[in-house]
C-alpha cells in the first residue's frame, strides 16, 4: 500500500500554517520509515511500523479536518471541498490502515511471536510482516462461522441518522452523502425515489469471534454499531 500524500489541490486550498503542519507529519513518517530498514529485532520493526501507520492515518485525518474547517469558515466552496476530499486517500485504504494499526497495538505480543517464527524464511522483516498479515486476513475470512442474520436496512438507517447522511434537496427531493464524492440526489427507479449511496462496513460483518478480535481488536457488538459504517456512492441506475 502506497503512503498517503498531500495532493496539490489540497495544499492550494489551505493556509501556509496548515500545509506546514501536514508536512511535519510526513517528515515524522519518513523518520520512522528509515528505522524500518535498520531494525535489528522484530520488536524494533513492529514499533517502527506502528509509528508509520499512525502517521499515515494522522496525515489523512488532518487533511480532511482542515478542509472541513475551511468549508465551515467559507474559505473554500462546497465544490472545492468535494473535489479536494476526492483526491485524498480512498476510504478503503484508510480502513485497511486502521485494521493494521489495531493489530500492531492490541496484538503486539502475538504478532511478535508469529514474526519471529516466520522471519528466517524471508529476506527481511517487511516481507515476513506482509505475508503474515495476508495469512491472518485470509484465515479469518475462511474460518468465520455463520452468524446471526444481519439487518442491512436497519444498519443503513442507524448509520444515516448517526452521521446525518441524508437531507432535503433544493428541488424538493432527497440527497444522500458519500464520504468521497459528497452529496447525491436520490433518483426515481420503478416509481420509487431511491438513494445513490449505501452504508458500507469498516469492520466486515462476515467476521466472527476470535478472528474478529485478533484482526480488529473488537467484539461482535461493534458490527451493528453506526460507528462501524460510512456512506459511499452506489450509483444505482
MDAnalysis code that builds the backbone (N, CA, C; Angstrom):
import MDAnalysis as mda
import numpy as np

u = mda.Universe.empty(711, n_residues=237, atom_resindex=np.repeat(np.arange(237), 3), trajectory=True)
u.add_TopologyAttr("name", ["N", "CA", "C"] * 237)
u.add_TopologyAttr("resid", np.arange(1, 238))
u.add_TopologyAttr("resname", ["UNK", "UNK", "UNK", "UNK", "UNK", "UNK", "UNK", "UNK", "UNK", "UNK", "UNK", "UNK", "UNK", "UNK", "UNK", "UNK", "UNK", "UNK", "UNK", "UNK", "UNK", "UNK", "UNK", "UNK", "UNK", "UNK", "UNK", "UNK", "UNK", "UNK", "UNK", "UNK", "UNK", "UNK", "UNK", "UNK", "UNK", "UNK", "UNK", "UNK", "UNK", "UNK", "UNK", "UNK", "UNK", "UNK", "UNK", "UNK", "UNK", "UNK", "UNK", "UNK", "UNK", "UNK", "UNK", "UNK", "UNK", "UNK", "UNK", "UNK", "UNK", "UNK", "UNK", "UNK", "UNK", "UNK", "UNK", "UNK", "UNK", "UNK", "UNK", "UNK", "UNK", "UNK", "UNK", "UNK", "UNK", "UNK", "UNK", "UNK", "UNK", "UNK", "UNK", "UNK", "UNK", "UNK", "UNK", "UNK", "UNK", "UNK", "UNK", "UNK", "UNK", "UNK", "UNK", "UNK", "UNK", "UNK", "UNK", "UNK", "UNK", "UNK", "UNK", "UNK", "UNK", "UNK", "UNK", "UNK", "UNK", "UNK", "UNK", "UNK", "UNK", "UNK", "UNK", "UNK", "UNK", "UNK", "UNK", "UNK", "UNK", "UNK", "UNK", "UNK", "UNK", "UNK", "UNK", "UNK", "UNK", "UNK", "UNK", "UNK", "UNK", "UNK", "UNK", "UNK", "UNK", "UNK", "UNK", "UNK", "UNK", "UNK", "UNK", "UNK", "UNK", "UNK", "UNK", "UNK", "UNK", "UNK", "UNK", "UNK", "UNK", "UNK", "UNK", "UNK", "UNK", "UNK", "UNK", "UNK", "UNK", "UNK", "UNK", "UNK", "UNK", "UNK", "UNK", "UNK", "UNK", "UNK", "UNK", "UNK", "UNK", "UNK", "UNK", "UNK", "UNK", "UNK", "UNK", "UNK", "UNK", "UNK", "UNK", "UNK", "UNK", "UNK", "UNK", "UNK", "UNK", "UNK", "UNK", "UNK", "UNK", "UNK", "UNK", "UNK", "UNK", "UNK", "UNK", "UNK", "UNK", "UNK", "UNK", "UNK", "UNK", "UNK", "UNK", "UNK", "UNK", "UNK", "UNK", "UNK", "UNK", "UNK", "UNK", "UNK", "UNK", "UNK", "UNK", "UNK", "UNK", "UNK", "UNK", "UNK", "UNK", "UNK", "UNK", "UNK", "UNK", "UNK", "UNK", "UNK", "UNK", "UNK", "UNK", "UNK", "UNK"])
u.atoms.positions = np.array([
    [0.843, -1.190, 0.000],
    [0.000, 0.000, 0.000],
    [0.881, 1.245, 0.000],
    [0.657, 2.158, -0.940],
    [1.456, 3.360, -1.054],
    [1.148, 4.326, 0.089],
    [2.172, 5.075, 0.558],
    [1.914, 6.048, 1.627],
    [1.018, 7.169, 1.127],
    [0.165, 7.727, 1.978],
    [-0.680, 8.839, 1.557],
    [0.170, 10.068, 1.264],
    [-0.311, 10.916, 0.378],
    [0.410, 12.134, 0.018],
    [-0.502, 13.329, 0.259],
    [0.054, 14.523, 0.089],
    [-0.743, 15.745, 0.170],
    [-0.987, 16.212, -1.260],
    [-2.162, 15.987, -1.811],
    [-2.425, 16.381, -3.195],
    [-2.269, 17.893, -3.371],
    [-1.740, 18.340, -4.516],
    [-1.599, 19.785, -4.769],
    [-2.906, 20.543, -4.601],
    [-4.019, 19.917, -4.982],
    [-5.308, 20.596, -4.845],
    [-5.603, 20.904, -3.370],
    [-5.245, 19.962, -2.491],
    [-5.485, 20.161, -1.063],
    [-4.603, 21.282, -0.523],
    [-3.301, 21.214, -0.801],
    [-2.377, 22.227, -0.268],
    [-2.685, 23.621, -0.808],
    [-3.211, 23.696, -2.024],
    [-3.515, 25.008, -2.606],
    [-4.705, 25.676, -1.933],
    [-5.535, 24.900, -1.236],
    [-6.736, 25.447, -0.599],
    [-6.525, 25.792, 0.868],
    [-5.390, 25.391, 1.427],
    [-5.159, 25.573, 2.863],
    [-4.140, 26.675, 3.135],
    [-4.246, 27.340, 4.293],
    [-3.248, 28.351, 4.665],
    [-1.887, 27.704, 4.899],
    [-0.852, 28.508, 4.806],
    [0.522, 28.002, 4.903],
    [0.772, 27.247, 6.203],
    [0.189, 27.707, 7.305],
    [0.415, 27.049, 8.602],
    [-0.126, 25.628, 8.601],
    [-1.281, 25.424, 7.959],
    [-1.874, 24.084, 7.892],
    [-1.032, 23.167, 7.003],
    [-0.567, 23.704, 5.891],
    [0.267, 22.904, 4.980],
    [1.555, 22.492, 5.678],
    [2.143, 23.404, 6.451],
    [3.365, 23.099, 7.186],
    [3.122, 22.011, 8.227],
    [1.959, 22.055, 8.884],
    [1.618, 21.024, 9.873],
    [1.528, 19.654, 9.202],
    [0.964, 19.617, 8.001],
    [0.879, 18.360, 7.255],
    [2.266, 17.867, 6.862],
    [3.127, 18.790, 6.464],
    [4.489, 18.413, 6.072],
    [5.264, 17.842, 7.257],
    [5.009, 18.362, 8.445],
    [5.687, 17.848, 9.632],
    [5.290, 16.401, 9.913],
    [4.026, 16.075, 9.643],
    [3.568, 14.693, 9.813],
    [4.288, 13.790, 8.824],
    [4.402, 14.258, 7.574],
    [5.107, 13.477, 6.543],
    [6.565, 13.259, 6.924],
    [7.217, 14.278, 7.464],
    [8.623, 14.148, 7.866],
    [8.768, 13.133, 8.993],
    [7.800, 13.151, 9.925],
    [7.836, 12.186, 11.024],
    [7.680, 10.769, 10.495],
    [6.849, 10.625, 9.460],
    [6.652, 9.306, 8.862],
    [7.954, 8.807, 8.231],
    [8.645, 9.662, 7.500],
    [9.877, 9.252, 6.837],
    [10.968, 8.916, 7.843],
    [10.962, 9.608, 8.982],
    [11.927, 9.278, 10.036],
    [11.678, 7.856, 10.550],
    [10.404, 7.524, 10.751],
    [10.060, 6.170, 11.212],
    [10.363, 5.144, 10.135],
    [10.158, 5.527, 8.868],
    [10.421, 4.599, 7.769],
    [11.900, 4.226, 7.715],
    [12.772, 5.183, 7.992],
    [14.202, 4.888, 7.961],
    [14.576, 3.869, 9.032],
    [13.798, 3.828, 10.125],
    [14.075, 2.870, 11.201],
    [13.678, 1.452, 10.801],
    [12.768, 1.343, 9.819],
    [12.359, 0.015, 9.350],
    [13.547, -0.731, 8.759],
    [14.299, -0.047, 7.895],
    [15.420, -0.704, 7.210],
    [16.582, -1.019, 8.146],
    [16.672, -0.285, 9.258],
    [17.783, -0.516, 10.184],
    [17.375, -1.323, 11.416],
    [16.122, -1.777, 11.453],
    [15.644, -2.526, 12.614],
    [16.459, -3.805, 12.797],
    [16.948, -4.026, 14.009],
    [17.777, -5.209, 14.284],
    [16.994, -6.307, 14.992],
    [15.738, -6.033, 15.346],
    [14.920, -7.033, 16.020],
    [13.471, -6.886, 15.568],
    [12.703, -7.942, 15.781],
    [11.284, -7.914, 15.429],
    [10.570, -6.829, 16.221],
    [10.927, -6.676, 17.488],
    [10.263, -5.672, 18.324],
    [10.514, -4.264, 17.805],
    [11.765, -3.975, 17.384],
    [12.083, -2.663, 16.822],
    [11.295, -2.433, 15.529],
    [11.193, -3.474, 14.718],
    [10.454, -3.370, 13.461],
    [8.985, -3.048, 13.718],
    [8.375, -3.755, 14.661],
    [6.957, -3.539, 14.960],
    [6.716, -2.123, 15.467],
    [7.604, -1.619, 16.326],
    [7.457, -0.255, 16.835],
    [7.548, 0.764, 15.708],
    [8.518, 0.571, 14.806],
    [8.665, 1.496, 13.686],
    [7.459, 1.427, 12.761],
    [6.974, 0.216, 12.513],
    [5.800, 0.039, 11.655],
    [4.577, 0.721, 12.277],
    [4.438, 0.619, 13.583],
    [3.299, 1.242, 14.272],
    [3.325, 2.758, 14.081],
    [4.498, 3.360, 14.221],
    [4.599, 4.811, 14.066],
    [4.335, 5.246, 12.623],
    [4.722, 4.417, 11.662],
    [4.467, 4.735, 10.258],
    [2.969, 4.753, 9.973],
    [2.285, 3.698, 10.388],
    [0.840, 3.605, 10.137],
    [0.107, 4.712, 10.891],
    [0.565, 5.011, 12.094],
    [-0.038, 6.086, 12.891],
    [0.093, 7.427, 12.164],
    [1.275, 7.691, 11.586],
    [1.482, 8.929, 10.840],
    [0.642, 8.959, 9.576],
    [0.522, 7.815, 8.892],
    [-0.317, 7.740, 7.692],
    [-1.758, 8.114, 8.009],
    [-2.278, 7.562, 9.096],
    [-3.658, 7.836, 9.494],
    [-3.831, 9.301, 9.895],
    [-2.856, 9.832, 10.621],
    [-2.951, 11.227, 11.053],
    [-2.914, 12.170, 9.859],
    [-2.089, 11.855, 8.853],
    [-1.989, 12.716, 7.676],
    [-3.315, 12.781, 6.936],
    [-3.948, 11.635, 6.756],
    [-5.240, 11.597, 6.073],
    [-6.303, 12.319, 6.892],
    [-6.344, 12.038, 8.193],
    [-7.351, 12.659, 9.068],
    [-7.199, 14.179, 9.109],
    [-5.958, 14.664, 9.193],
    [-5.727, 16.101, 9.279],
    [-6.116, 16.813, 7.976],
    [-5.851, 16.182, 6.846],
    [-6.261, 16.800, 5.584],
    [-7.771, 16.996, 5.544],
    [-8.499, 15.961, 5.928],
    [-9.954, 16.057, 5.936],
    [-10.431, 17.082, 6.971],
    [-9.801, 17.076, 8.135],
    [-10.181, 18.025, 9.192],
    [-9.972, 19.467, 8.740],
    [-8.803, 19.749, 8.147],
    [-8.504, 21.116, 7.712],
    [-9.432, 21.570, 6.592],
    [-9.761, 20.654, 5.686],
    [-10.678, 21.016, 4.601],
    [-12.080, 21.307, 5.142],
    [-12.511, 20.527, 6.130],
    [-13.822, 20.769, 6.743],
    [-13.848, 22.126, 7.452],
    [-12.753, 22.465, 8.134],
    [-12.662, 23.763, 8.795],
    [-12.740, 24.889, 7.777],
    [-12.041, 24.713, 6.647],
    [-12.052, 25.734, 5.597],
    [-13.448, 25.898, 5.005],
    [-14.166, 24.785, 4.869],
    [-15.524, 24.848, 4.341],
    [-16.457, 25.547, 5.330],
    [-16.323, 25.219, 6.606],
    [-17.187, 25.809, 7.632],
    [-16.990, 27.320, 7.757],
    [-15.755, 27.774, 7.542],
    [-15.471, 29.216, 7.626],
    [-15.650, 29.912, 6.278],
    [-16.115, 29.143, 5.290],
    [-16.366, 29.665, 3.936],
    [-15.099, 30.163, 3.261],
    [-13.936, 29.589, 3.669],
    [-12.686, 29.914, 2.996],
    [-12.614, 29.209, 1.644],
    [-13.354, 28.105, 1.516],
    [-13.457, 27.393, 0.245],
    [-14.925, 27.083, -0.019],
    [-15.250, 26.765, -1.274],
    [-16.627, 26.448, -1.635],
    [-16.900, 24.960, -1.450],
    [-18.175, 24.587, -1.493],
    [-18.553, 23.181, -1.393],
    [-17.928, 22.374, -2.527],
    [-17.902, 22.964, -3.730],
    [-17.323, 22.266, -4.883],
    [-15.830, 22.040, -4.689],
    [-15.114, 23.038, -4.201],
    [-13.685, 22.887, -3.942],
    [-13.442, 21.820, -2.877],
    [-14.264, 21.828, -1.854],
    [-14.145, 20.845, -0.771],
    [-14.360, 19.441, -1.300],
    [-15.407, 19.240, -2.091],
    [-15.740, 17.914, -2.619],
    [-14.613, 17.369, -3.489],
    [-14.079, 18.209, -4.374],
    [-13.007, 17.761, -5.279],
    [-11.718, 17.466, -4.521],
    [-11.423, 18.272, -3.508],
    [-10.203, 18.040, -2.730],
    [-10.309, 16.763, -1.906],
    [-11.469, 16.543, -1.281],
    [-11.676, 15.332, -0.490],
    [-11.503, 14.087, -1.357],
    [-11.972, 14.155, -2.601],
    [-11.894, 13.006, -3.505],
    [-10.455, 12.638, -3.848],
    [-9.514, 13.567, -3.690],
    [-8.112, 13.301, -4.037],
    [-7.300, 12.762, -2.869],
    [-7.881, 12.814, -1.672],
    [-7.201, 12.232, -0.515],
    [-7.324, 10.709, -0.603],
    [-6.498, 9.992, 0.118],
    [-6.510, 8.527, 0.097],
    [-7.924, 7.968, 0.205],
    [-8.209, 6.901, -0.538],
    [-9.544, 6.304, -0.563],
    [-9.935, 5.774, 0.816],
    [-11.242, 5.796, 1.131],
    [-11.708, 5.256, 2.421],
    [-11.311, 3.797, 2.617],
    [-11.270, 3.019, 1.511],
    [-10.904, 1.605, 1.618],
    [-9.477, 1.455, 2.140],
    [-8.536, 2.267, 1.613],
    [-7.156, 2.199, 2.086],
    [-7.040, 2.654, 3.535],
    [-7.793, 3.679, 3.885],
    [-7.769, 4.170, 5.261],
    [-8.313, 3.109, 6.214],
    [-9.371, 2.412, 5.800],
    [-9.917, 1.329, 6.618],
    [-8.862, 0.265, 6.861],
    [-8.131, -0.083, 5.792],
    [-7.100, -1.113, 5.910],
    [-6.009, -0.677, 6.885],
    [-5.650, 0.602, 6.846],
    [-4.633, 1.098, 7.774],
    [-5.136, 1.048, 9.215],
    [-6.404, 1.345, 9.446],
    [-6.971, 1.259, 10.789],
    [-6.917, -0.186, 11.297],
    [-7.213, -1.129, 10.411],
    [-7.162, -2.540, 10.791],
    [-5.738, -2.947, 11.155],
    [-4.791, -2.515, 10.330],
    [-3.393, -2.840, 10.585],
    [-2.928, -2.227, 11.913],
    [-3.322, -0.991, 12.160],
    [-2.923, -0.326, 13.393],
    [-3.500, -1.041, 14.617],
    [-4.743, -1.537, 14.479],
    [-5.354, -2.281, 15.568],
    [-4.556, -3.520, 15.923],
    [-4.050, -4.219, 14.918],
    [-3.238, -5.413, 15.156],
    [-1.917, -5.037, 15.826],
    [-1.279, -3.972, 15.321],
    [0.016, -3.552, 15.855],
    [-0.070, -3.122, 17.320],
    [-1.187, -2.525, 17.705],
    [-1.330, -2.013, 19.066],
    [-1.887, -3.066, 20.020],
    [-2.973, -3.734, 19.605],
    [-3.683, -4.627, 20.530],
    [-3.106, -6.040, 20.583],
    [-2.407, -6.437, 19.534],
    [-1.920, -7.825, 19.479],
    [-0.409, -7.879, 19.227],
    [0.302, -6.923, 19.829],
    [1.736, -6.817, 19.599],
    [2.474, -8.095, 20.004],
    [2.157, -8.651, 21.161],
    [2.864, -9.842, 21.648],
    [2.652, -11.027, 20.704],
    [1.408, -11.240, 20.294],
    [1.115, -12.337, 19.383],
    [1.781, -12.122, 18.022],
    [1.749, -10.877, 17.553],
    [2.369, -10.548, 16.278],
    [3.877, -10.753, 16.337],
    [4.493, -10.363, 17.443],
    [5.932, -10.522, 17.618],
    [6.312, -12.001, 17.565],
    [5.570, -12.850, 18.253],
    [5.871, -14.284, 18.262],
    [5.738, -14.891, 16.868],
    [4.680, -14.501, 16.156],
    [4.478, -15.027, 14.800],
    [5.592, -14.581, 13.862],
    [5.987, -13.314, 13.957],
    [7.033, -12.796, 13.077],
    [8.388, -13.442, 13.361],
    [8.684, -13.660, 14.634],
    [9.961, -14.295, 14.979],
    [10.034, -15.706, 14.414],
    [8.892, -16.361, 14.351],
    [8.853, -17.713, 13.803],
    [8.987, -17.713, 12.276],
    [8.410, -16.685, 11.624],
    [8.389, -16.638, 10.171],
    [9.629, -16.011, 9.544],
    [10.258, -15.066, 10.236],
    [11.338, -14.272, 9.660],
    [12.466, -15.078, 9.020],
    [12.926, -16.215, 9.601],
    [14.022, -16.961, 8.966],
    [13.724, -17.418, 7.543],
    [12.452, -17.476, 7.163],
    [12.091, -17.922, 5.816],
    [11.966, -16.769, 4.815],
    [12.268, -15.542, 5.253],
    [12.140, -14.375, 4.378],
    [13.423, -13.563, 4.386],
    [13.557, -12.700, 3.367],
    [14.776, -11.909, 3.239],
    [14.850, -10.785, 4.270],
    [13.697, -10.287, 4.738],
    [13.708, -9.235, 5.749],
    [12.399, -9.245, 6.541],
    [12.342, -8.417, 7.570],
    [11.160, -8.334, 8.428],
    [9.922, -7.897, 7.634],
    [10.109, -6.954, 6.711],
    [8.969, -6.388, 5.983],
    [8.257, -7.444, 5.156],
    [9.017, -8.310, 4.478],
    [8.400, -9.368, 3.671],
    [7.637, -10.351, 4.559],
    [8.225, -10.703, 5.692],
    [7.563, -11.622, 6.616],
    [6.289, -10.994, 7.171],
    [6.348, -9.707, 7.478],
    [5.194, -8.985, 8.027],
    [4.047, -8.951, 7.015],
    [4.353, -8.630, 5.762],
    [3.321, -8.566, 4.725],
    [2.668, -9.924, 4.523],
    [3.476, -10.977, 4.518],
    [2.946, -12.320, 4.340],
    [2.065, -12.726, 5.515],
    [2.487, -12.362, 6.715],
    [1.725, -12.723, 7.913],
    [0.350, -12.054, 7.907],
    [0.285, -10.780, 7.560],
    [-0.994, -10.084, 7.530],
    [-1.946, -10.719, 6.516],
    [-1.415, -11.061, 5.340],
    [-2.247, -11.716, 4.315],
    [-2.799, -13.038, 4.838],
    [-1.967, -13.816, 5.504],
    [-2.401, -15.107, 6.048],
    [-3.520, -14.933, 7.067],
    [-3.367, -13.962, 7.963],
    [-4.355, -13.762, 9.018],
    [-5.699, -13.309, 8.449],
    [-5.662, -12.429, 7.454],
    [-6.908, -11.959, 6.847],
    [-7.620, -13.094, 6.136],
    [-6.873, -13.887, 5.352],
    [-7.483, -14.995, 4.612],
    [-8.027, -16.058, 5.568],
    [-7.281, -16.334, 6.643],
    [-7.730, -17.328, 7.614],
    [-9.021, -16.880, 8.288],
    [-9.082, -15.607, 8.608],
    [-10.277, -15.085, 9.266],
    [-11.490, -15.197, 8.356],
    [-11.301, -14.925, 7.070],
    [-12.412, -14.990, 6.133],
    [-12.908, -16.417, 5.925],
    [-11.973, -17.364, 5.852],
    [-12.357, -18.742, 5.548],
    [-12.924, -19.487, 6.755],
    [-12.511, -19.093, 7.965],
    [-12.932, -19.809, 9.167],
    [-14.112, -19.164, 9.886],
    [-14.479, -17.971, 9.455],
    [-15.558, -17.281, 10.167],
    [-16.848, -18.074, 10.102],
    [-17.397, -18.495, 11.251],
    [-18.637, -19.271, 11.255],
    [-19.825, -18.390, 10.905],
    [-20.893, -18.982, 10.409],
    [-22.072, -18.172, 10.109],
    [-22.635, -17.557, 11.384],
    [-22.971, -16.291, 11.329],
    [-23.503, -15.608, 12.489],
    [-24.976, -15.316, 12.310],
    [-25.545, -14.558, 13.228],
    [-26.961, -14.215, 13.113],
    [-27.184, -13.342, 11.885],
    [-28.408, -13.372, 11.368],
    [-28.716, -12.591, 10.180],
    [-28.470, -11.122, 10.464],
    [-27.972, -10.432, 9.462],
    [-27.619, -9.026, 9.617],
    [-28.680, -8.174, 8.943],
    [-29.271, -7.265, 9.683],
    [-30.329, -6.410, 9.158],
    [-29.687, -5.186, 8.512],
    [-29.424, -5.286, 7.194],
    [-28.756, -4.209, 6.482],
    [-29.604, -2.945, 6.432],
    [-30.913, -3.121, 6.304],
    [-31.800, -1.965, 6.236],
    [-31.748, -1.164, 7.542],
    [-31.776, -1.880, 8.671],
    [-31.694, -1.210, 9.966],
    [-30.335, -0.550, 10.147],
    [-29.280, -1.250, 9.697],
    [-27.926, -0.708, 9.799],
    [-27.818, 0.599, 9.014],
    [-28.364, 0.610, 7.796],
    [-28.331, 1.819, 6.978],
    [-29.024, 2.980, 7.693],
    [-30.170, 2.694, 8.280],
    [-30.944, 3.735, 8.957],
    [-30.188, 4.314, 10.145],
    [-29.560, 3.455, 10.947],
    [-28.844, 3.939, 12.125],
    [-27.589, 4.719, 11.737],
    [-26.876, 4.249, 10.694],
    [-25.672, 4.954, 10.236],
    [-26.058, 6.319, 9.669],
    [-27.133, 6.349, 8.870],
    [-27.604, 7.592, 8.267],
    [-27.970, 8.615, 9.339],
    [-28.663, 8.133, 10.384],
    [-29.061, 9.025, 11.471],
    [-27.858, 9.512, 12.267],
    [-26.900, 8.614, 12.508],
    [-25.726, 8.941, 13.314],
    [-24.881, 10.024, 12.644],
    [-24.711, 9.931, 11.313],
    [-23.866, 10.875, 10.585],
    [-24.642, 12.000, 9.895],
    [-25.970, 11.963, 9.967],
    [-26.755, 12.979, 9.258],
    [-26.498, 12.921, 7.770],
    [-26.507, 11.708, 7.211],
    [-26.087, 11.488, 5.830],
    [-27.219, 11.608, 4.811],
    [-28.345, 12.154, 5.210],
    [-29.429, 12.390, 4.261],
    [-30.052, 13.750, 4.569],
    [-30.460, 14.461, 3.507],
    [-31.062, 15.778, 3.706],
    [-32.037, 16.067, 2.567],
    [-32.851, 17.111, 2.763],
    [-33.766, 17.551, 1.720],
    [-32.981, 18.262, 0.629],
    [-33.312, 17.951, -0.631],
    [-32.663, 18.598, -1.761],
    [-33.366, 19.906, -2.101],
    [-32.662, 20.856, -2.716],
    [-33.277, 22.136, -3.086],
    [-34.501, 21.984, -3.988],
    [-34.541, 20.913, -4.791],
    [-35.657, 20.717, -5.718],
    [-36.845, 20.005, -5.069],
    [-36.773, 19.780, -3.759],
    [-37.860, 19.117, -3.058],
    [-37.675, 17.629, -2.874],
    [-36.632, 17.061, -3.478],
    [-36.354, 15.641, -3.328],
    [-35.472, 15.367, -2.113],
    [-34.653, 14.331, -2.213],
    [-33.749, 13.960, -1.130],
    [-32.332, 13.825, -1.664],
    [-31.362, 13.966, -0.773],
    [-29.958, 13.768, -1.115],
    [-29.300, 12.875, -0.072],
    [-28.361, 12.038, -0.543],
    [-27.569, 11.201, 0.353],
    [-26.110, 11.585, 0.246],
    [-25.359, 11.441, 1.356],
    [-23.966, 11.888, 1.380],
    [-22.987, 10.735, 1.210],
    [-21.983, 10.923, 0.327],
    [-20.869, 9.985, 0.141],
    [-19.620, 10.634, 0.720],
    [-18.841, 9.879, 1.496],
    [-17.657, 10.453, 2.141],
    [-16.580, 10.822, 1.135],
    [-16.668, 10.295, -0.089],
    [-15.661, 10.566, -1.116],
    [-16.113, 11.670, -2.065],
    [-17.351, 11.585, -2.543],
    [-17.803, 12.475, -3.618],
    [-18.868, 13.477, -3.201],
    [-19.264, 13.491, -1.934],
    [-20.215, 14.491, -1.471],
    [-21.668, 14.087, -1.631],
    [-22.532, 15.087, -1.819],
    [-23.975, 14.864, -1.855],
    [-24.449, 14.418, -3.232],
    [-25.414, 13.450, -3.226],
    [-26.008, 12.927, -4.468],
    [-27.528, 12.950, -4.343],
    [-28.187, 13.422, -5.385],
    [-29.645, 13.400, -5.394],
    [-30.158, 11.969, -5.483],
    [-31.232, 11.662, -4.741],
    [-31.917, 10.389, -4.918],
    [-32.534, 10.375, -6.323],
    [-32.706, 9.186, -6.900],
    [-33.257, 9.075, -8.249],
    [-34.513, 8.197, -8.235],
    [-35.361, 8.412, -9.210],
    [-36.570, 7.601, -9.350],
    [-36.227, 6.289, -10.046],
    [-36.661, 5.199, -9.485],
    [-36.466, 3.890, -10.087],
    [-37.709, 3.048, -9.839],
    [-38.387, 2.695, -10.928],
    [-39.632, 1.924, -10.837],
    [-40.641, 2.603, -9.922],
    [-40.734, 3.918, -10.076],
    [-41.726, 4.678, -9.336],
    [-41.372, 4.992, -7.900],
    [-40.141, 4.635, -7.483],
    [-39.725, 4.869, -6.090],
    [-38.462, 5.720, -6.063],
    [-38.431, 6.701, -5.174],
    [-37.253, 7.549, -5.014],
    [-36.192, 6.778, -4.220],
    [-35.045, 6.528, -4.853],
    [-34.019, 5.695, -4.229],
    [-32.681, 6.428, -4.130],
    [-31.931, 6.147, -3.054],
    [-30.641, 6.823, -2.854],
    [-29.567, 6.264, -3.788],
    [-28.549, 7.091, -4.008],
    [-27.385, 6.653, -4.788],
    [-26.185, 6.394, -3.881],
    [-26.462, 6.253, -2.601],
    [-25.406, 5.932, -1.641],
    [-25.802, 4.698, -0.840],
    [-24.799, 4.024, -0.294],
    [-25.055, 2.828, 0.501],
    [-24.193, 2.853, 1.758],
    [-24.661, 2.171, 2.791],
    [-23.925, 2.085, 4.053],
    [-22.935, 0.928, 3.965],
    [-21.635, 1.261, 3.957],
    [-20.594, 0.239, 3.897],
    [-20.004, 0.011, 5.281],
    [-19.453, -1.183, 5.480],
    [-18.901, -1.560, 6.782],
    [-17.391, -1.326, 6.818],
    [-16.903, -0.824, 7.945],
    [-15.466, -0.661, 8.149],
    [-14.874, -1.997, 8.596],
    [-15.404, -2.556, 9.678],
    [-15.054, -3.922, 10.089],
    [-16.070, -4.851, 9.432],
    [-15.634, -5.791, 8.574],
    [-16.568, -6.641, 7.818],
    [-17.525, -7.425, 8.707],
    [-18.781, -7.490, 8.321],
    [-19.774, -8.227, 9.101],
    [-19.634, -9.736, 8.925],
    [-18.779, -10.167, 7.988],
    [-18.589, -11.604, 7.760],
    [-17.709, -12.251, 8.826],
    [-16.977, -11.454, 9.625],
    [-16.077, -11.997, 10.632],
    [-16.794, -12.204, 11.958],
    [-16.349, -13.216, 12.700],
    [-16.959, -13.542, 13.978],
    [-15.894, -13.980, 14.982],
    [-16.253, -13.900, 16.265],
    [-15.468, -14.493, 17.335],
    [-14.002, -14.129, 17.406],
    [-13.119, -15.139, 17.643],
    [-11.691, -14.889, 17.838],
    [-11.026, -14.192, 16.660],
    [-11.428, -14.550, 15.427],
    [-10.809, -13.920, 14.262],
    [-11.106, -12.426, 14.233],
    [-12.317, -12.057, 14.596],
    [-12.707, -10.656, 14.638],
    [-11.866, -9.914, 15.679],
    [-11.680, -10.520, 16.825],
    [-10.898, -9.902, 17.893],
    [-9.421, -9.810, 17.512],
    [-8.903, -10.866, 16.869],
    [-7.481, -10.886, 16.521],
    [-7.153, -9.810, 15.498],
    [-7.990, -9.701, 14.471],
    [-7.699, -8.778, 13.379],
    [-7.985, -7.322, 13.727],
    [-9.082, -7.079, 14.469],
    [-9.515, -5.703, 14.678],
    [-9.595, -5.294, 16.138],
    [-9.441, -6.238, 17.062],
    [-9.482, -5.897, 18.471],
    [-10.844, -5.449, 18.959],
    [-11.909, -5.947, 18.335],
    [-13.263, -5.547, 18.726],
    [-14.136, -6.775, 18.894],
    [-15.273, -6.590, 19.568],
    [-16.249, -7.654, 19.723],
    [-17.338, -7.546, 18.670],
    [-18.225, -8.543, 18.656],
    [-19.263, -8.594, 17.633],
    [-20.301, -7.492, 17.778],
    [-20.397, -6.892, 18.968],
    [-21.383, -5.824, 19.151],
    [-21.078, -4.621, 18.265],
    [-19.811, -4.460, 17.873],
    [-19.455, -3.317, 17.037],
    [-20.008, -3.441, 15.628],
    [-20.276, -4.670, 15.167],
    [-20.676, -4.869, 13.781],
    [-21.930, -4.076, 13.424],
    [-22.870, -3.981, 14.357],
    [-24.111, -3.266, 14.089],
    [-24.063, -1.824, 14.576],
    [-22.955, -1.429, 15.184],
    [-22.819, -0.074, 15.693],
    [-22.692, 0.902, 14.524],
    [-23.388, 2.042, 14.557],
    [-23.296, 3.003, 13.446],
    [-21.886, 3.532, 13.219],
    [-21.030, 3.489, 14.238],
    [-19.644, 3.935, 14.061],
    [-18.854, 2.981, 13.167],
    [-19.419, 1.800, 12.920],
    [-18.787, 0.824, 12.034],
    [-19.253, 1.001, 10.584],
    [-19.863, 2.112, 10.278],
    [-20.360, 2.316, 8.921],
    [-19.959, 3.651, 8.344],
    [-19.986, 3.748, 7.033],
    [-19.803, 5.005, 6.326],
    [-20.589, 4.926, 5.018],
    [-21.036, 6.069, 4.536],
    [-21.800, 6.094, 3.298],
    [-20.887, 6.363, 2.109],
    [-21.033, 5.526, 1.067],
    [-20.278, 5.703, -0.169],
    [-21.258, 5.623, -1.346],
    [-20.829, 6.142, -2.491],
    [-21.688, 6.160, -3.672],
    [-21.937, 4.749, -4.199],
    [-23.175, 4.487, -4.570],
    [-23.507, 3.202, -5.212],
    [-23.843, 3.403, -6.680],
    [-24.204, 4.629, -7.067],
    [-24.514, 4.992, -8.454],
    [-25.492, 4.032, -9.073],
    [-26.609, 3.837, -8.407],
    [-27.653, 2.971, -8.924],
    [-28.291, 3.600, -10.163],
    [-28.657, 2.765, -11.111],
    [-29.298, 3.207, -12.344],
    [-30.741, 2.728, -12.407],
])
